[in-house]
Amino acid sequence: MTNDSEEAAAGEPPGELAWYVAHTRPRCEKKLAEYCTREGCSVTLPLYKSLKRYPGKTVTFEKPLFPNYLFLRLFAHQRKKIYQSDYVANLLDVPDQQSFQEQLENILAALETDYEICALPHITTGKHVKITSGALRGMEGYVEERHGKFLVLLRLDFIAQSAAVKIDALDLEVIE
């Protein structure tokens, strides 16, 4: 592996660091993160805590908030190194770097709190959906309006995902 100063000396400018989204193979987010770290790449893998209760004990697991996605800050020349991994399916360019970084920073800040956080697909009015749990499990329909508990959606538009944070109504303020 060469570092940036060696490449600059060889006549190849390193360019600017940019955000990329690695779409991983199933259940390979942490493996790809380890690989990228070993290769000297800047890696962001948002994780949330999941509790699993077993008879006599409770175990806490850290799971990726966005399954099959890993966020990387790379120089353009580092892209080929990522593709050499057996864990990556595709590496996506992020067109709006600033917006992506701000949204990701908001999600990472929320993960540092005690709020309950989960990932949600970006569901909007008119979306065709399938009910996955409860008495209506398996039924399909279309979203007309979103009601329910107070959830603040922290969106990551580029991959059409959201992290939902459950917050008491008293902790919210309407912005007009």
Chimera marker file (.cmm) of the C-alpha trace (Angstrom):
<marker_set name="trace">
<marker id="1" x="0.000" y="0.000" z="0.000" r="1" g="1" b="0" radius="0.5"/>
<marker id="2" x="1.285" y="3.455" z="-0.820" r="1" g="1" b="0" radius="0.5"/>
<marker id="3" x="0.520" y="6.538" z="1.182" r="1" g="1" b="0" radius="0.5"/>
<marker id="4" x="-0.645" y="9.864" z="-0.204" r="1" g="1" b="0" radius="0.5"/>
<marker id="5" x="2.762" y="11.558" z="-0.063" r="1" g="1" b="0" radius="0.5"/>
<marker id="6" x="4.391" y="8.717" z="-2.045" r="1" g="1" b="0" radius="0.5"/>
<marker id="7" x="1.732" y="9.006" z="-4.752" r="1" g="1" b="0" radius="0.5"/>
<marker id="8" x="2.100" y="12.790" z="-4.899" r="1" g="1" b="0" radius="0.5"/>
<marker id="9" x="5.872" y="12.339" z="-5.279" r="1" g="1" b="0" radius="0.5"/>
<marker id="10" x="5.218" y="9.875" z="-8.123" r="1" g="1" b="0" radius="0.5"/>
<marker id="11" x="3.272" y="12.572" z="-9.979" r="1" g="1" b="0" radius="0.5"/>
<marker id="12" x="-0.212" y="11.351" z="-9.008" r="1" g="1" b="0" radius="0.5"/>
<marker id="13" x="-1.989" y="13.956" z="-6.856" r="1" g="1" b="0" radius="0.5"/>
<marker id="14" x="-4.102" y="12.344" z="-4.143" r="1" g="1" b="0" radius="0.5"/>
<marker id="15" x="-7.115" y="14.577" z="-4.852" r="1" g="1" b="0" radius="0.5"/>
<marker id="16" x="-9.769" y="15.330" z="-2.268" r="1" g="1" b="0" radius="0.5"/>
<marker id="17" x="-11.342" y="13.071" z="0.295" r="1" g="1" b="0" radius="0.5"/>
<marker id="18" x="-14.909" y="12.270" z="-0.714" r="1" g="1" b="0" radius="0.5"/>
<marker id="19" x="-17.764" y="10.259" z="0.753" r="1" g="1" b="0" radius="0.5"/>
<marker id="20" x="-18.628" y="6.921" z="-0.848" r="1" g="1" b="0" radius="0.5"/>
<marker id="21" x="-21.259" y="4.384" z="0.137" r="1" g="1" b="0" radius="0.5"/>
<marker id="22" x="-20.179" y="0.761" z="0.017" r="1" g="1" b="0" radius="0.5"/>
<marker id="23" x="-23.055" y="-1.611" z="-0.648" r="1" g="1" b="0" radius="0.5"/>
<marker id="24" x="-21.867" y="-4.773" z="1.047" r="1" g="1" b="0" radius="0.5"/>
<marker id="25" x="-22.608" y="-8.411" z="0.545" r="1" g="1" b="0" radius="0.5"/>
<marker id="26" x="-25.123" y="-9.747" z="3.106" r="1" g="1" b="0" radius="0.5"/>
<marker id="27" x="-23.883" y="-9.593" z="6.709" r="1" g="1" b="0" radius="0.5"/>
<marker id="28" x="-20.435" y="-8.295" z="5.714" r="1" g="1" b="0" radius="0.5"/>
<marker id="29" x="-20.602" y="-4.724" z="7.046" r="1" g="1" b="0" radius="0.5"/>
<marker id="30" x="-18.246" y="-5.288" z="9.998" r="1" g="1" b="0" radius="0.5"/>
<marker id="31" x="-15.854" y="-7.438" z="7.931" r="1" g="1" b="0" radius="0.5"/>
<marker id="32" x="-15.613" y="-4.733" z="5.260" r="1" g="1" b="0" radius="0.5"/>
<marker id="33" x="-15.111" y="-2.092" z="7.966" r="1" g="1" b="0" radius="0.5"/>
<marker id="34" x="-12.187" y="-4.099" z="9.395" r="1" g="1" b="0" radius="0.5"/>
<marker id="35" x="-10.703" y="-4.587" z="5.913" r="1" g="1" b="0" radius="0.5"/>
<marker id="36" x="-10.982" y="-0.868" z="5.087" r="1" g="1" b="0" radius="0.5"/>
<marker id="37" x="-9.448" y="0.129" z="8.416" r="1" g="1" b="0" radius="0.5"/>
<marker id="38" x="-6.495" y="-2.220" z="7.777" r="1" g="1" b="0" radius="0.5"/>
<marker id="39" x="-6.072" y="-0.569" z="4.358" r="1" g="1" b="0" radius="0.5"/>
<marker id="40" x="-5.965" y="2.910" z="5.928" r="1" g="1" b="0" radius="0.5"/>
<marker id="41" x="-9.408" y="4.097" z="4.837" r="1" g="1" b="0" radius="0.5"/>
<marker id="42" x="-11.723" y="6.263" z="6.927" r="1" g="1" b="0" radius="0.5"/>
<marker id="43" x="-14.776" y="4.140" z="7.841" r="1" g="1" b="0" radius="0.5"/>
<marker id="44" x="-18.147" y="5.018" z="9.374" r="1" g="1" b="0" radius="0.5"/>
<marker id="45" x="-20.450" y="2.170" z="10.367" r="1" g="1" b="0" radius="0.5"/>
<marker id="46" x="-23.426" y="3.368" z="12.431" r="1" g="1" b="0" radius="0.5"/>
<marker id="47" x="-24.261" y="0.664" z="15.002" r="1" g="1" b="0" radius="0.5"/>
<marker id="48" x="-27.159" y="0.364" z="17.428" r="1" g="1" b="0" radius="0.5"/>
<marker id="49" x="-27.501" y="-1.818" z="20.497" r="1" g="1" b="0" radius="0.5"/>
<marker id="50" x="-29.896" y="-4.766" z="20.346" r="1" g="1" b="0" radius="0.5"/>
<marker id="51" x="-30.857" y="-6.706" z="23.471" r="1" g="1" b="0" radius="0.5"/>
<marker id="52" x="-31.510" y="-10.433" z="23.264" r="1" g="1" b="0" radius="0.5"/>
<marker id="53" x="-33.014" y="-12.140" z="26.296" r="1" g="1" b="0" radius="0.5"/>
<marker id="54" x="-32.090" y="-15.740" z="27.004" r="1" g="1" b="0" radius="0.5"/>
<marker id="55" x="-33.144" y="-17.806" z="30.016" r="1" g="1" b="0" radius="0.5"/>
<marker id="56" x="-31.040" y="-16.466" z="32.871" r="1" g="1" b="0" radius="0.5"/>
<marker id="57" x="-29.229" y="-13.696" z="30.985" r="1" g="1" b="0" radius="0.5"/>
<marker id="58" x="-29.513" y="-10.763" z="28.621" r="1" g="1" b="0" radius="0.5"/>
<marker id="59" x="-26.948" y="-10.203" z="25.872" r="1" g="1" b="0" radius="0.5"/>
<marker id="60" x="-26.312" y="-6.928" z="24.061" r="1" g="1" b="0" radius="0.5"/>
<marker id="61" x="-25.328" y="-7.014" z="20.402" r="1" g="1" b="0" radius="0.5"/>
<marker id="62" x="-24.162" y="-4.168" z="18.201" r="1" g="1" b="0" radius="0.5"/>
<marker id="63" x="-25.866" y="-4.314" z="14.806" r="1" g="1" b="0" radius="0.5"/>
<marker id="64" x="-25.506" y="-2.103" z="11.726" r="1" g="1" b="0" radius="0.5"/>
<marker id="65" x="-28.217" y="0.555" z="11.678" r="1" g="1" b="0" radius="0.5"/>
<marker id="66" x="-28.332" y="0.335" z="7.880" r="1" g="1" b="0" radius="0.5"/>
<marker id="67" x="-27.815" y="-3.304" z="6.867" r="1" g="1" b="0" radius="0.5"/>
<marker id="68" x="-25.615" y="-3.784" z="3.780" r="1" g="1" b="0" radius="0.5"/>
<marker id="69" x="-24.212" y="-0.233" z="3.878" r="1" g="1" b="0" radius="0.5"/>
<marker id="70" x="-20.871" y="1.157" z="5.007" r="1" g="1" b="0" radius="0.5"/>
<marker id="71" x="-19.807" y="4.795" z="4.643" r="1" g="1" b="0" radius="0.5"/>
<marker id="72" x="-16.265" y="5.629" z="3.549" r="1" g="1" b="0" radius="0.5"/>
<marker id="73" x="-14.151" y="8.784" z="3.124" r="1" g="1" b="0" radius="0.5"/>
<marker id="74" x="-11.682" y="7.994" z="0.357" r="1" g="1" b="0" radius="0.5"/>
<marker id="75" x="-9.312" y="9.510" z="-2.114" r="1" g="1" b="0" radius="0.5"/>
<marker id="76" x="-10.267" y="8.521" z="-5.674" r="1" g="1" b="0" radius="0.5"/>
<marker id="77" x="-7.202" y="6.259" z="-5.989" r="1" g="1" b="0" radius="0.5"/>
<marker id="78" x="-8.345" y="4.197" z="-2.942" r="1" g="1" b="0" radius="0.5"/>
<marker id="79" x="-11.543" y="3.015" z="-4.682" r="1" g="1" b="0" radius="0.5"/>
<marker id="80" x="-9.841" y="0.092" z="-6.442" r="1" g="1" b="0" radius="0.5"/>
<marker id="81" x="-8.558" y="-1.201" z="-3.100" r="1" g="1" b="0" radius="0.5"/>
<marker id="82" x="-12.148" y="-1.373" z="-1.801" r="1" g="1" b="0" radius="0.5"/>
<marker id="83" x="-13.254" y="-3.347" z="-4.864" r="1" g="1" b="0" radius="0.5"/>
<marker id="84" x="-10.504" y="-5.897" z="-4.153" r="1" g="1" b="0" radius="0.5"/>
<marker id="85" x="-12.368" y="-6.935" z="-1.020" r="1" g="1" b="0" radius="0.5"/>
<marker id="86" x="-14.660" y="-9.963" z="-1.157" r="1" g="1" b="0" radius="0.5"/>
<marker id="87" x="-17.133" y="-8.100" z="1.062" r="1" g="1" b="0" radius="0.5"/>
<marker id="88" x="-18.229" y="-5.257" z="-1.226" r="1" g="1" b="0" radius="0.5"/>
<marker id="89" x="-20.928" y="-5.610" z="-3.884" r="1" g="1" b="0" radius="0.5"/>
<marker id="90" x="-20.732" y="-2.030" z="-5.192" r="1" g="1" b="0" radius="0.5"/>
<marker id="91" x="-19.227" y="1.342" z="-4.343" r="1" g="1" b="0" radius="0.5"/>
<marker id="92" x="-21.568" y="4.270" z="-4.865" r="1" g="1" b="0" radius="0.5"/>
<marker id="93" x="-20.560" y="7.893" z="-5.525" r="1" g="1" b="0" radius="0.5"/>
<marker id="94" x="-22.295" y="10.484" z="-3.328" r="1" g="1" b="0" radius="0.5"/>
<marker id="95" x="-23.286" y="13.447" z="-5.520" r="1" g="1" b="0" radius="0.5"/>
<marker id="96" x="-24.159" y="15.923" z="-2.710" r="1" g="1" b="0" radius="0.5"/>
<marker id="97" x="-21.214" y="15.555" z="-0.328" r="1" g="1" b="0" radius="0.5"/>
<marker id="98" x="-22.207" y="18.318" z="2.103" r="1" g="1" b="0" radius="0.5"/>
<marker id="99" x="-25.823" y="17.208" z="2.541" r="1" g="1" b="0" radius="0.5"/>
<marker id="100" x="-24.760" y="13.581" z="2.968" r="1" g="1" b="0" radius="0.5"/>
<marker id="101" x="-22.195" y="14.492" z="5.626" r="1" g="1" b="0" radius="0.5"/>
<marker id="102" x="-24.680" y="16.648" z="7.573" r="1" g="1" b="0" radius="0.5"/>
<marker id="103" x="-27.346" y="13.925" z="7.527" r="1" g="1" b="0" radius="0.5"/>
<marker id="104" x="-24.852" y="11.241" z="8.570" r="1" g="1" b="0" radius="0.5"/>
<marker id="105" x="-23.521" y="13.438" z="11.399" r="1" g="1" b="0" radius="0.5"/>
<marker id="106" x="-27.096" y="13.901" z="12.698" r="1" g="1" b="0" radius="0.5"/>
<marker id="107" x="-27.653" y="10.150" z="12.761" r="1" g="1" b="0" radius="0.5"/>
<marker id="108" x="-24.310" y="9.520" z="14.485" r="1" g="1" b="0" radius="0.5"/>
<marker id="109" x="-25.119" y="12.178" z="17.114" r="1" g="1" b="0" radius="0.5"/>
<marker id="110" x="-28.502" y="10.537" z="17.763" r="1" g="1" b="0" radius="0.5"/>
<marker id="111" x="-26.793" y="7.167" z="18.259" r="1" g="1" b="0" radius="0.5"/>
<marker id="112" x="-24.728" y="8.739" z="21.065" r="1" g="1" b="0" radius="0.5"/>
<marker id="113" x="-27.895" y="9.505" z="23.056" r="1" g="1" b="0" radius="0.5"/>
<marker id="114" x="-30.106" y="7.257" z="25.179" r="1" g="1" b="0" radius="0.5"/>
<marker id="115" x="-33.001" y="7.488" z="22.726" r="1" g="1" b="0" radius="0.5"/>
<marker id="116" x="-34.279" y="4.272" z="21.160" r="1" g="1" b="0" radius="0.5"/>
<marker id="117" x="-33.230" y="4.256" z="17.507" r="1" g="1" b="0" radius="0.5"/>
<marker id="118" x="-34.126" y="1.935" z="14.651" r="1" g="1" b="0" radius="0.5"/>
<marker id="119" x="-33.759" y="2.029" z="10.869" r="1" g="1" b="0" radius="0.5"/>
<marker id="120" x="-36.776" y="2.567" z="8.675" r="1" g="1" b="0" radius="0.5"/>
<marker id="121" x="-37.108" y="2.617" z="4.919" r="1" g="1" b="0" radius="0.5"/>
<marker id="122" x="-38.146" y="6.007" z="3.597" r="1" g="1" b="0" radius="0.5"/>
<marker id="123" x="-41.934" y="5.453" z="3.561" r="1" g="1" b="0" radius="0.5"/>
<marker id="124" x="-44.041" y="8.165" z="1.986" r="1" g="1" b="0" radius="0.5"/>
<marker id="125" x="-47.657" y="8.598" z="0.954" r="1" g="1" b="0" radius="0.5"/>
<marker id="126" x="-48.584" y="6.313" z="-1.932" r="1" g="1" b="0" radius="0.5"/>
<marker id="127" x="-45.945" y="3.627" z="-1.218" r="1" g="1" b="0" radius="0.5"/>
<marker id="128" x="-47.024" y="0.021" z="-1.623" r="1" g="1" b="0" radius="0.5"/>
<marker id="129" x="-46.240" y="-1.788" z="1.646" r="1" g="1" b="0" radius="0.5"/>
<marker id="130" x="-46.555" y="-5.175" z="3.291" r="1" g="1" b="0" radius="0.5"/>
<marker id="131" x="-47.412" y="-5.569" z="6.964" r="1" g="1" b="0" radius="0.5"/>
<marker id="132" x="-44.711" y="-7.708" z="8.589" r="1" g="1" b="0" radius="0.5"/>
<marker id="133" x="-45.977" y="-8.257" z="12.136" r="1" g="1" b="0" radius="0.5"/>
<marker id="134" x="-49.056" y="-8.309" z="14.333" r="1" g="1" b="0" radius="0.5"/>
<marker id="135" x="-52.585" y="-9.499" z="13.600" r="1" g="1" b="0" radius="0.5"/>
<marker id="136" x="-52.474" y="-8.085" z="10.047" r="1" g="1" b="0" radius="0.5"/>
<marker id="137" x="-49.160" y="-9.720" z="9.149" r="1" g="1" b="0" radius="0.5"/>
<marker id="138" x="-48.786" y="-10.504" z="5.454" r="1" g="1" b="0" radius="0.5"/>
<marker id="139" x="-51.418" y="-8.038" z="4.241" r="1" g="1" b="0" radius="0.5"/>
<marker id="140" x="-50.433" y="-5.514" z="1.584" r="1" g="1" b="0" radius="0.5"/>
<marker id="141" x="-51.650" y="-1.983" z="1.088" r="1" g="1" b="0" radius="0.5"/>
<marker id="142" x="-50.713" y="1.579" z="0.222" r="1" g="1" b="0" radius="0.5"/>
<marker id="143" x="-49.657" y="4.274" z="2.641" r="1" g="1" b="0" radius="0.5"/>
<marker id="144" x="-52.172" y="7.113" z="2.787" r="1" g="1" b="0" radius="0.5"/>
<marker id="145" x="-51.014" y="8.992" z="5.873" r="1" g="1" b="0" radius="0.5"/>
<marker id="146" x="-48.461" y="8.286" z="8.591" r="1" g="1" b="0" radius="0.5"/>
<marker id="147" x="-49.838" y="8.239" z="12.153" r="1" g="1" b="0" radius="0.5"/>
<marker id="148" x="-48.651" y="6.759" z="15.405" r="1" g="1" b="0" radius="0.5"/>
<marker id="149" x="-46.112" y="7.452" z="18.103" r="1" g="1" b="0" radius="0.5"/>
<marker id="150" x="-43.907" y="10.488" z="17.850" r="1" g="1" b="0" radius="0.5"/>
<marker id="151" x="-40.961" y="9.495" z="15.686" r="1" g="1" b="0" radius="0.5"/>
<marker id="152" x="-38.339" y="11.907" z="14.456" r="1" g="1" b="0" radius="0.5"/>
<marker id="153" x="-36.955" y="10.604" z="11.179" r="1" g="1" b="0" radius="0.5"/>
<marker id="154" x="-33.280" y="11.280" z="10.552" r="1" g="1" b="0" radius="0.5"/>
<marker id="155" x="-32.979" y="10.729" z="6.835" r="1" g="1" b="0" radius="0.5"/>
<marker id="156" x="-30.093" y="9.520" z="4.739" r="1" g="1" b="0" radius="0.5"/>
<marker id="157" x="-31.558" y="10.451" z="1.363" r="1" g="1" b="0" radius="0.5"/>
<marker id="158" x="-28.823" y="8.968" z="-0.806" r="1" g="1" b="0" radius="0.5"/>
<marker id="159" x="-29.705" y="5.400" z="0.193" r="1" g="1" b="0" radius="0.5"/>
<marker id="160" x="-33.404" y="6.186" z="0.836" r="1" g="1" b="0" radius="0.5"/>
<marker id="161" x="-33.185" y="5.112" z="4.475" r="1" g="1" b="0" radius="0.5"/>
<marker id="162" x="-34.201" y="6.765" z="7.722" r="1" g="1" b="0" radius="0.5"/>
<marker id="163" x="-33.350" y="6.236" z="11.350" r="1" g="1" b="0" radius="0.5"/>
<marker id="164" x="-36.386" y="6.684" z="13.576" r="1" g="1" b="0" radius="0.5"/>
<marker id="165" x="-35.864" y="8.097" z="17.044" r="1" g="1" b="0" radius="0.5"/>
<marker id="166" x="-38.719" y="7.750" z="19.547" r="1" g="1" b="0" radius="0.5"/>
<marker id="167" x="-39.069" y="11.033" z="21.422" r="1" g="1" b="0" radius="0.5"/>
<marker id="168" x="-41.628" y="12.245" z="23.940" r="1" g="1" b="0" radius="0.5"/>
<marker id="169" x="-43.852" y="15.014" z="22.542" r="1" g="1" b="0" radius="0.5"/>
<marker id="170" x="-42.721" y="17.323" z="25.337" r="1" g="1" b="0" radius="0.5"/>
<marker id="171" x="-39.202" y="17.155" z="23.903" r="1" g="1" b="0" radius="0.5"/>
<marker id="172" x="-40.282" y="18.402" z="20.467" r="1" g="1" b="0" radius="0.5"/>
<marker id="173" x="-40.760" y="21.876" z="19.078" r="1" g="1" b="0" radius="0.5"/>
<marker id="174" x="-42.466" y="22.744" z="15.820" r="1" g="1" b="0" radius="0.5"/>
<marker id="175" x="-40.325" y="24.677" z="13.343" r="1" g="1" b="0" radius="0.5"/>
<marker id="176" x="-42.307" y="26.818" z="10.906" r="1" g="1" b="0" radius="0.5"/>
<link id1="1" id2="2" r="1" g="1" b="0" radius="0.2"/>
<link id1="2" id2="3" r="1" g="1" b="0" radius="0.2"/>
<link id1="3" id2="4" r="1" g="1" b="0" radius="0.2"/>
<link id1="4" id2="5" r="1" g="1" b="0" radius="0.2"/>
<link id1="5" id2="6" r="1" g="1" b="0" radius="0.2"/>
<link id1="6" id2="7" r="1" g="1" b="0" radius="0.2"/>
<link id1="7" id2="8" r="1" g="1" b="0" radius="0.2"/>
<link id1="8" id2="9" r="1" g="1" b="0" radius="0.2"/>
<link id1="9" id2="10" r="1" g="1" b="0" radius="0.2"/>
<link id1="10" id2="11" r="1" g="1" b="0" radius="0.2"/>
<link id1="11" id2="12" r="1" g="1" b="0" radius="0.2"/>
<link id1="12" id2="13" r="1" g="1" b="0" radius="0.2"/>
<link id1="13" id2="14" r="1" g="1" b="0" radius="0.2"/>
<link id1="14" id2="15" r="1" g="1" b="0" radius="0.2"/>
<link id1="15" id2="16" r="1" g="1" b="0" radius="0.2"/>
<link id1="16" id2="17" r="1" g="1" b="0" radius="0.2"/>
<link id1="17" id2="18" r="1" g="1" b="0" radius="0.2"/>
<link id1="18" id2="19" r="1" g="1" b="0" radius="0.2"/>
<link id1="19" id2="20" r="1" g="1" b="0" radius="0.2"/>
<link id1="20" id2="21" r="1" g="1" b="0" radius="0.2"/>
<link id1="21" id2="22" r="1" g="1" b="0" radius="0.2"/>
<link id1="22" id2="23" r="1" g="1" b="0" radius="0.2"/>
<link id1="23" id2="24" r="1" g="1" b="0" radius="0.2"/>
<link id1="24" id2="25" r="1" g="1" b="0" radius="0.2"/>
<link id1="25" id2="26" r="1" g="1" b="0" radius="0.2"/>
<link id1="26" id2="27" r="1" g="1" b="0" radius="0.2"/>
<link id1="27" id2="28" r="1" g="1" b="0" radius="0.2"/>
<link id1="28" id2="29" r="1" g="1" b="0" radius="0.2"/>
<link id1="29" id2="30" r="1" g="1" b="0" radius="0.2"/>
<link id1="30" id2="31" r="1" g="1" b="0" radius="0.2"/>
<link id1="31" id2="32" r="1" g="1" b="0" radius="0.2"/>
<link id1="32" id2="33" r="1" g="1" b="0" radius="0.2"/>
<link id1="33" id2="34" r="1" g="1" b="0" radius="0.2"/>
<link id1="34" id2="35" r="1" g="1" b="0" radius="0.2"/>
<link id1="35" id2="36" r="1" g="1" b="0" radius="0.2"/>
<link id1="36" id2="37" r="1" g="1" b="0" radius="0.2"/>
<link id1="37" id2="38" r="1" g="1" b="0" radius="0.2"/>
<link id1="38" id2="39" r="1" g="1" b="0" radius="0.2"/>
<link id1="39" id2="40" r="1" g="1" b="0" radius="0.2"/>
<link id1="40" id2="41" r="1" g="1" b="0" radius="0.2"/>
<link id1="41" id2="42" r="1" g="1" b="0" radius="0.2"/>
<link id1="42" id2="43" r="1" g="1" b="0" radius="0.2"/>
<link id1="43" id2="44" r="1" g="1" b="0" radius="0.2"/>
<link id1="44" id2="45" r="1" g="1" b="0" radius="0.2"/>
<link id1="45" id2="46" r="1" g="1" b="0" radius="0.2"/>
<link id1="46" id2="47" r="1" g="1" b="0" radius="0.2"/>
<link id1="47" id2="48" r="1" g="1" b="0" radius="0.2"/>
<link id1="48" id2="49" r="1" g="1" b="0" radius="0.2"/>
<link id1="49" id2="50" r="1" g="1" b="0" radius="0.2"/>
<link id1="50" id2="51" r="1" g="1" b="0" radius="0.2"/>
<link id1="51" id2="52" r="1" g="1" b="0" radius="0.2"/>
<link id1="52" id2="53" r="1" g="1" b="0" radius="0.2"/>
<link id1="53" id2="54" r="1" g="1" b="0" radius="0.2"/>
<link id1="54" id2="55" r="1" g="1" b="0" radius="0.2"/>
<link id1="55" id2="56" r="1" g="1" b="0" radius="0.2"/>
<link id1="56" id2="57" r="1" g="1" b="0" radius="0.2"/>
<link id1="57" id2="58" r="1" g="1" b="0" radius="0.2"/>
<link id1="58" id2="59" r="1" g="1" b="0" radius="0.2"/>
<link id1="59" id2="60" r="1" g="1" b="0" radius="0.2"/>
<link id1="60" id2="61" r="1" g="1" b="0" radius="0.2"/>
<link id1="61" id2="62" r="1" g="1" b="0" radius="0.2"/>
<link id1="62" id2="63" r="1" g="1" b="0" radius="0.2"/>
<link id1="63" id2="64" r="1" g="1" b="0" radius="0.2"/>
<link id1="64" id2="65" r="1" g="1" b="0" radius="0.2"/>
<link id1="65" id2="66" r="1" g="1" b="0" radius="0.2"/>
<link id1="66" id2="67" r="1" g="1" b="0" radius="0.2"/>
<link id1="67" id2="68" r="1" g="1" b="0" radius="0.2"/>
<link id1="68" id2="69" r="1" g="1" b="0" radius="0.2"/>
<link id1="69" id2="70" r="1" g="1" b="0" radius="0.2"/>
<link id1="70" id2="71" r="1" g="1" b="0" radius="0.2"/>
<link id1="71" id2="72" r="1" g="1" b="0" radius="0.2"/>
<link id1="72" id2="73" r="1" g="1" b="0" radius="0.2"/>
<link id1="73" id2="74" r="1" g="1" b="0" radius="0.2"/>
<link id1="74" id2="75" r="1" g="1" b="0" radius="0.2"/>
<link id1="75" id2="76" r="1" g="1" b="0" radius="0.2"/>
<link id1="76" id2="77" r="1" g="1" b="0" radius="0.2"/>
<link id1="77" id2="78" r="1" g="1" b="0" radius="0.2"/>
<link id1="78" id2="79" r="1" g="1" b="0" radius="0.2"/>
<link id1="79" id2="80" r="1" g="1" b="0" radius="0.2"/>
<link id1="80" id2="81" r="1" g="1" b="0" radius="0.2"/>
<link id1="81" id2="82" r="1" g="1" b="0" radius="0.2"/>
<link id1="82" id2="83" r="1" g="1" b="0" radius="0.2"/>
<link id1="83" id2="84" r="1" g="1" b="0" radius="0.2"/>
<link id1="84" id2="85" r="1" g="1" b="0" radius="0.2"/>
<link id1="85" id2="86" r="1" g="1" b="0" radius="0.2"/>
<link id1="86" id2="87" r="1" g="1" b="0" radius="0.2"/>
<link id1="87" id2="88" r="1" g="1" b="0" radius="0.2"/>
<link id1="88" id2="89" r="1" g="1" b="0" radius="0.2"/>
<link id1="89" id2="90" r="1" g="1" b="0" radius="0.2"/>
<link id1="90" id2="91" r="1" g="1" b="0" radius="0.2"/>
<link id1="91" id2="92" r="1" g="1" b="0" radius="0.2"/>
<link id1="92" id2="93" r="1" g="1" b="0" radius="0.2"/>
<link id1="93" id2="94" r="1" g="1" b="0" radius="0.2"/>
<link id1="94" id2="95" r="1" g="1" b="0" radius="0.2"/>
<link id1="95" id2="96" r="1" g="1" b="0" radius="0.2"/>
<link id1="96" id2="97" r="1" g="1" b="0" radius="0.2"/>
<link id1="97" id2="98" r="1" g="1" b="0" radius="0.2"/>
<link id1="98" id2="99" r="1" g="1" b="0" radius="0.2"/>
<link id1="99" id2="100" r="1" g="1" b="0" radius="0.2"/>
<link id1="100" id2="101" r="1" g="1" b="0" radius="0.2"/>
<link id1="101" id2="102" r="1" g="1" b="0" radius="0.2"/>
<link id1="102" id2="103" r="1" g="1" b="0" radius="0.2"/>
<link id1="103" id2="104" r="1" g="1" b="0" radius="0.2"/>
<link id1="104" id2="105" r="1" g="1" b="0" radius="0.2"/>
<link id1="105" id2="106" r="1" g="1" b="0" radius="0.2"/>
<link id1="106" id2="107" r="1" g="1" b="0" radius="0.2"/>
<link id1="107" id2="108" r="1" g="1" b="0" radius="0.2"/>
<link id1="108" id2="109" r="1" g="1" b="0" radius="0.2"/>
<link id1="109" id2="110" r="1" g="1" b="0" radius="0.2"/>
<link id1="110" id2="111" r="1" g="1" b="0" radius="0.2"/>
<link id1="111" id2="112" r="1" g="1" b="0" radius="0.2"/>
<link id1="112" id2="113" r="1" g="1" b="0" radius="0.2"/>
<link id1="113" id2="114" r="1" g="1" b="0" radius="0.2"/>
<link id1="114" id2="115" r="1" g="1" b="0" radius="0.2"/>
<link id1="115" id2="116" r="1" g="1" b="0" radius="0.2"/>
<link id1="116" id2="117" r="1" g="1" b="0" radius="0.2"/>
<link id1="117" id2="118" r="1" g="1" b="0" radius="0.2"/>
<link id1="118" id2="119" r="1" g="1" b="0" radius="0.2"/>
<link id1="119" id2="120" r="1" g="1" b="0" radius="0.2"/>
<link id1="120" id2="121" r="1" g="1" b="0" radius="0.2"/>
<link id1="121" id2="122" r="1" g="1" b="0" radius="0.2"/>
<link id1="122" id2="123" r="1" g="1" b="0" radius="0.2"/>
<link id1="123" id2="124" r="1" g="1" b="0" radius="0.2"/>
<link id1="124" id2="125" r="1" g="1" b="0" radius="0.2"/>
<link id1="125" id2="126" r="1" g="1" b="0" radius="0.2"/>
<link id1="126" id2="127" r="1" g="1" b="0" radius="0.2"/>
<link id1="127" id2="128" r="1" g="1" b="0" radius="0.2"/>
<link id1="128" id2="129" r="1" g="1" b="0" radius="0.2"/>
<link id1="129" id2="130" r="1" g="1" b="0" radius="0.2"/>
<link id1="130" id2="131" r="1" g="1" b="0" radius="0.2"/>
<link id1="131" id2="132" r="1" g="1" b="0" radius="0.2"/>
<link id1="132" id2="133" r="1" g="1" b="0" radius="0.2"/>
<link id1="133" id2="134" r="1" g="1" b="0" radius="0.2"/>
<link id1="134" id2="135" r="1" g="1" b="0" radius="0.2"/>
<link id1="135" id2="136" r="1" g="1" b="0" radius="0.2"/>
<link id1="136" id2="137" r="1" g="1" b="0" radius="0.2"/>
<link id1="137" id2="138" r="1" g="1" b="0" radius="0.2"/>
<link id1="138" id2="139" r="1" g="1" b="0" radius="0.2"/>
<link id1="139" id2="140" r="1" g="1" b="0" radius="0.2"/>
<link id1="140" id2="141" r="1" g="1" b="0" radius="0.2"/>
<link id1="141" id2="142" r="1" g="1" b="0" radius="0.2"/>
<link id1="142" id2="143" r="1" g="1" b="0" radius="0.2"/>
<link id1="143" id2="144" r="1" g="1" b="0" radius="0.2"/>
<link id1="144" id2="145" r="1" g="1" b="0" radius="0.2"/>
<link id1="145" id2="146" r="1" g="1" b="0" radius="0.2"/>
<link id1="146" id2="147" r="1" g="1" b="0" radius="0.2"/>
<link id1="147" id2="148" r="1" g="1" b="0" radius="0.2"/>
<link id1="148" id2="149" r="1" g="1" b="0" radius="0.2"/>
<link id1="149" id2="150" r="1" g="1" b="0" radius="0.2"/>
<link id1="150" id2="151" r="1" g="1" b="0" radius="0.2"/>
<link id1="151" id2="152" r="1" g="1" b="0" radius="0.2"/>
<link id1="152" id2="153" r="1" g="1" b="0" radius="0.2"/>
<link id1="153" id2="154" r="1" g="1" b="0" radius="0.2"/>
<link id1="154" id2="155" r="1" g="1" b="0" radius="0.2"/>
<link id1="155" id2="156" r="1" g="1" b="0" radius="0.2"/>
<link id1="156" id2="157" r="1" g="1" b="0" radius="0.2"/>
<link id1="157" id2="158" r="1" g="1" b="0" radius="0.2"/>
<link id1="158" id2="159" r="1" g="1" b="0" radius="0.2"/>
<link id1="159" id2="160" r="1" g="1" b="0" radius="0.2"/>
<link id1="160" id2="161" r="1" g="1" b="0" radius="0.2"/>
<link id1="161" id2="162" r="1" g="1" b="0" radius="0.2"/>
<link id1="162" id2="163" r="1" g="1" b="0" radius="0.2"/>
<link id1="163" id2="164" r="1" g="1" b="0" radius="0.2"/>
<link id1="164" id2="165" r="1" g="1" b="0" radius="0.2"/>
<link id1="165" id2="166" r="1" g="1" b="0" radius="0.2"/>
<link id1="166" id2="167" r="1" g="1" b="0" radius="0.2"/>
<link id1="167" id2="168" r="1" g="1" b="0" radius="0.2"/>
<link id1="168" id2="169" r="1" g="1" b="0" radius="0.2"/>
<link id1="169" id2="170" r="1" g="1" b="0" radius="0.2"/>
<link id1="170" id2="171" r="1" g="1" b="0" radius="0.2"/>
<link id1="171" id2="172" r="1" g="1" b="0" radius="0.2"/>
<link id1="172" id2="173" r="1" g="1" b="0" radius="0.2"/>
<link id1="173" id2="174" r="1" g="1" b="0" radius="0.2"/>
<link id1="174" id2="175" r="1" g="1" b="0" radius="0.2"/>
<link id1="175" id2="176" r="1" g="1" b="0" radius="0.2"/>
</marker_set>
